[in-house]
Amino acid sequence: MPKRMKKIVVDEAVSEELSHQFFSFLQKQGYRNLDIIHVHKAHPGMPDSHIVHHLLDHSTFLLTTDRPLHNAVIAKGFKSYHYSNGRFNSRRIKGIKNKILTPLKKEALLLKNYYHLPKTEIRSCLLPSSEKSLKKLRTKRRRIRSYFGGFDNLDLVAFTVSWKALSSSTLFGLRIRISTNIGKKALDASENYFRDQIANQYRDIAAVNYALILSIQLMLHHVKTTVYFDSPKMKNPGLFLGGDAKEPNTDLFAALYENFTDLNFIPSTKGQFIERLRAKLRNLSQSNSNEIVPGNMSEILNKLNKRHDPARTNIDNP
């Protein structure tokens, strides 16, 4: 093969160490003067379809750990290497379907440096503290972005929320279903179950808060959002806006609410989504499932309190 390749494009999930190994691997193959583009540095948040359209051609190598993307790039006649089991593989991976690359809309034909959505001020207070939880969050966000070909293609984020009393605590449940504006099938993006100690009178708003927190964590808050709440047991969340009483859970709700551009609350009494969620909460309340994770509402409230209290911030961070 003629040594006419000019550039290495490193997919976002590939580590710096692996990209250096790949560069050395290509040098041993006789390739010289190769430029390297790290997507996470040059175009953070860039969807796969944009990577293929804007960055790849017959003079580039793609380095990725995404097998469906690897196969899709090869199918388009470009060069891709996939790393697994200590080897760089440039052949199509058998048994793996090509990733479906979403056609770019007219406005996406212009290359951008930054593809992530602007982060909100409150988001840093909502992120989990453990690296393992952060990694899961990033993986989930990438999966949503990849499925729809970018966040610009999202049309509606629908949450279904409920709760169930569980001994001295509360089990909160929420499901996310995302619809697109490009004619693709809706995605059941996530279901989450938190066990937390919340005063009985604030269970309703805490359930909604968990949904809004997850939406901001996943950077979905810019999309039109509907929260379907279990109305036989939950009050309309809108009733908690504009109240005079200063209470941490309702204050958090008001702070979260401000970050959404189009947020609606709809009571749900019956239907497959709310009934499925109720059934799941009943089943989980009778088991020790690892689907239930400890809630961290008190941790989030504490972070927000420190952010708004300069005296406490100075004490904790001298």
C-alpha positions in Angstrom: 0.0 0.0 0.0 1.5 3.4 -0.9 2.5 5.5 2.1 0.3 8.4 1.2 -1.6 8.7 4.5 -1.4 12.0 6.2 -3.4 12.0 9.3 -4.5 10.0 12.3 -8.0 10.7 13.7 -8.3 9.4 17.3 -11.9 8.7 18.5 -13.1 10.4 21.7 -13.1 7.2 23.9 -9.5 6.3 23.0 -6.8 7.0 25.6 -3.7 9.1 25.1 -1.6 6.1 25.9 -3.3 4.0 23.2 -3.0 6.7 20.6 0.8 6.9 21.3 1.1 3.1 20.8 -0.8 3.4 17.6 1.5 6.1 16.3 4.5 3.9 17.1 2.8 1.0 15.4 2.3 3.0 12.1 5.9 4.3 12.2 7.1 0.7 12.2 4.9 0.2 9.1 6.8 2.9 7.3 4.5 5.8 7.8 6.1 9.2 8.5 5.0 12.8 9.1 1.5 11.9 10.3 -0.5 14.5 12.0 -2.8 13.5 14.9 -6.2 14.9 15.6 -7.7 13.9 19.0 -11.4 14.4 18.7 -11.9 15.1 22.4 -9.4 18.0 22.1 -10.1 19.4 18.6 -13.8 18.9 18.4 -15.2 17.7 21.8 -18.6 16.1 21.7 -18.4 15.5 17.9 -20.9 12.8 16.8 -19.7 9.8 14.8 -21.5 10.9 11.6 -19.7 14.3 11.8 -16.4 12.6 12.4 -16.8 10.5 9.2 -18.1 13.5 7.1 -15.7 16.2 8.3 -12.5 14.4 9.4 -12.1 11.2 7.4 -11.0 10.7 3.8 -8.7 8.4 1.9 -5.6 9.9 3.5 -6.6 9.3 7.1 -6.5 6.5 9.7 -9.2 6.3 12.3 -8.3 4.8 15.6 -11.4 3.6 17.6 -12.6 1.2 20.2 -16.1 1.4 18.7 -16.6 -1.8 16.7 -19.8 -0.8 14.8 -18.1 2.6 13.9 -15.0 0.7 12.8 -17.0 -1.4 10.4 -19.0 1.5 9.1 -15.8 3.5 8.3 -14.4 0.5 6.4 -17.6 0.1 4.5 -17.2 3.6 3.2 -13.8 2.8 1.9 -11.8 4.6 4.5 -9.0 3.1 6.7 -9.9 2.3 10.4 -8.1 0.5 13.1 -9.8 -1.1 16.1 -7.9 -2.0 19.2 -8.7 -5.2 21.2 -6.8 -8.0 22.9 -3.6 -6.1 22.6 -3.8 -5.8 18.8 -4.6 -3.1 16.2 -7.0 -4.6 13.6 -7.7 -2.9 10.3 -10.1 -5.6 9.0 -13.9 -5.7 9.3 -15.0 -7.3 12.6 -17.2 -10.3 11.8 -20.6 -10.5 13.5 -20.8 -6.8 14.2 -23.3 -4.7 12.3 -22.1 -1.4 10.8 -23.1 1.6 12.8 -25.9 3.6 11.1 -24.5 7.0 10.4 -27.2 9.7 10.6 -27.3 11.9 7.5 -26.2 15.4 8.3 -28.8 18.2 8.2 -27.9 21.3 6.2 -26.8 23.3 9.3 -24.4 20.4 10.3 -22.4 20.6 7.1 -20.3 23.4 8.7 -17.5 22.1 10.9 -17.5 23.3 14.5 -14.7 23.2 17.0 -17.0 22.4 19.9 -20.0 20.1 19.7 -20.9 19.8 23.4 -23.8 21.9 24.6 -23.0 24.8 27.0 -22.8 23.6 30.6 -25.0 25.1 33.2 -23.6 26.7 36.3 -25.5 24.2 38.5 -24.2 21.1 36.7 -21.0 20.8 38.7 -23.0 20.5 41.9 -25.1 17.7 40.4 -22.4 15.4 39.2 -21.5 12.2 41.2 -18.3 12.3 43.1 -17.0 8.8 42.2 -15.0 8.3 39.0 -17.0 5.0 38.3 -20.3 6.9 38.4 -18.9 9.7 36.2 -17.7 7.1 33.7 -21.2 5.5 33.5 -22.7 8.9 33.0 -20.3 9.7 30.1 -21.0 6.4 28.5 -24.7 6.9 28.7 -24.4 10.4 27.2 -22.2 9.1 24.4 -24.7 6.3 23.7 -27.6 8.8 23.4 -25.5 11.1 21.2 -24.4 8.2 19.0 -27.9 6.8 18.5 -29.3 10.1 17.4 -26.3 11.3 15.5 -25.9 14.3 17.8 -27.9 16.2 20.4 -29.2 18.6 17.7 -31.5 15.8 16.4 -33.4 15.4 19.7 -37.0 16.5 19.7 -38.5 15.4 23.1 -37.3 14.1 26.4 -40.1 12.3 28.3 -39.6 11.3 31.9 -42.0 9.0 33.8 -41.6 9.4 37.6 -43.0 7.8 40.7 -42.0 6.7 44.2 -42.8 4.0 46.7 -42.5 4.0 50.5 -39.8 1.5 51.6 -39.6 0.9 55.3 -38.2 4.2 56.8 -36.9 5.4 53.4 -38.3 6.0 49.9 -37.7 4.2 46.6 -37.7 6.7 43.7 -38.1 5.5 40.1 -37.7 7.3 36.8 -37.5 6.3 33.1 -36.4 8.4 30.1 -37.7 8.1 26.6 -36.2 10.3 23.9 -37.8 11.1 20.6 -36.0 12.5 17.5 -36.8 15.0 14.8 -35.2 12.8 12.0 -37.7 10.0 11.9 -35.7 7.5 13.9 -37.3 5.2 16.5 -37.6 6.6 20.0 -35.0 5.4 22.5 -35.7 4.2 26.0 -32.5 5.8 27.2 -32.4 5.0 30.9 -34.2 3.8 34.0 -33.0 4.6 37.5 -34.0 3.7 41.0 -32.8 5.6 44.0 -33.3 4.8 47.7 -33.1 7.8 49.9 -34.2 9.3 53.2 -36.7 12.0 52.3 -39.4 13.5 54.6 -42.8 12.3 53.6 -44.1 15.7 52.5 -41.2 16.2 50.1 -41.3 12.8 48.3 -43.2 14.2 45.4 -40.8 17.0 44.6 -37.7 14.8 45.3 -38.9 12.4 42.7 -39.1 15.2 40.1 -35.8 16.6 41.3 -34.1 13.3 40.6 -35.4 13.4 37.0 -34.3 17.0 36.4 -30.9 16.3 37.9 -30.3 13.3 35.6 -31.5 15.4 32.6 -28.9 18.1 33.4 -26.2 15.5 34.1 -26.8 14.1 30.6 -27.1 17.6 29.1 -30.6 17.0 27.8 -32.1 20.1 29.5 -32.0 22.2 26.3 -34.5 19.8 24.6 -38.3 20.1 25.1 -39.0 18.1 28.2 -42.2 16.5 29.6 -42.4 15.0 33.1 -45.2 12.5 33.5 -45.8 12.2 37.2 -47.8 9.5 39.0 -50.8 11.7 39.7 -52.8 9.4 42.0 -50.0 9.8 44.6 -48.1 12.9 43.5 -49.0 16.6 43.4 -48.3 18.7 40.3 -44.7 19.9 40.6 -45.8 23.3 39.3 -47.4 23.9 42.7 -44.0 24.0 44.3 -42.9 27.0 42.2 -43.2 30.5 43.6 -43.8 29.4 47.2 -42.8 31.6 50.1 -41.5 28.9 52.3 -37.7 28.4 52.0 -37.1 24.6 52.1 -34.0 22.9 50.5 -36.0 20.4 48.3 -38.3 23.1 46.8 -35.4 25.6 46.5 -33.5 22.9 44.5 -36.5 22.3 42.3 -36.7 26.1 41.5 -33.0 26.2 40.7 -33.3 23.1 38.4 -36.4 24.5 36.7 -34.5 27.6 35.6 -32.1 25.6 33.5 -34.8 24.2 31.2 -36.0 26.0 28.1 -39.2 24.1 27.6 -40.4 22.0 30.6 -44.0 20.7 31.2 -45.6 18.5 33.8 -48.4 16.1 32.9 -50.4 14.0 35.3 -50.3 10.3 34.5 -53.0 7.9 35.9 -52.7 5.0 33.5 -50.9 3.8 30.4 -48.1 1.4 29.7 -45.2 3.6 30.9 -46.6 4.6 34.3 -48.0 1.1 34.9 -44.7 -0.5 34.0 -42.9 1.9 36.4 -45.3 1.2 39.3 -44.9 -2.6 38.7 -41.1 -2.3 38.7 -41.1 -0.3 42.0 -43.3 -2.9 43.6 -41.0 -5.7 42.5 -37.9 -3.9 43.6 -39.4 -3.1 47.0 -39.6 -6.8 47.6 -36.0 -7.7 46.6 -32.4 -6.7 47.2 -31.8 -5.8 43.6 -28.5 -4.1 42.6 -30.7 -1.9 40.3 -31.4 0.2 43.5 -28.6 2.7 44.2 -28.3 4.9 47.2 -29.7 8.4 46.7 -27.4 11.4 47.0 -29.9 14.2 47.5 -28.4 15.3 50.8 -25.0 15.5 49.1 -26.3 17.6 46.3 -28.1 20.0 48.7 -25.0 20.3 50.7 -22.9 21.3 47.6 -25.5 23.9 46.6 -25.6 25.3 50.1 -21.8 25.7 50.1 -21.9 27.4 46.7 -24.4 29.9 48.0 -22.7 30.4 51.3 -19.3 32.2 50.9 -18.5 31.9 54.6 -18.8 28.0 54.5 -16.9 27.9 51.3 -14.0 29.8 52.8 -14.0 27.5 55.8 -14.0 24.3 53.8 -11.5 25.6 51.2 -8.9 27.8 53.0 
